[in-house]
Amino acid sequence: MKTVKYAAAALLLTTVSSAFAAQAVNPADAQNLHKTGVVSATGATTLDGLEARLAAKAEAAGAKAYSITSANNNNKLSGTAVIYN
């Protein structure tokens, strides 16, 4: 019975936390949002990894959305994203 309770709690936390995650937006949609800053990330080995790092930093900064503005590859990927509320 404890396993069912823990599984239900984990599912609820996952659902709630993903509901508040910062969402990627394209530049056209970003024009309707309020820019609140810029985040950067380094050390990713894939584009998906870079996007995940930028999304995590945007969420940690309290952003509702982000738009990736650059990605560079010098053995490891790095990039920046504008964040919005």
Secondary structure by P-SEA (a helix, b strand, c coil): caaaaaaaaaaaaaaaaaaacbbbbcccccccccccbbbbbcccccaaaaaaaaaaaaaaacccccccccccccccccbbbbbcc
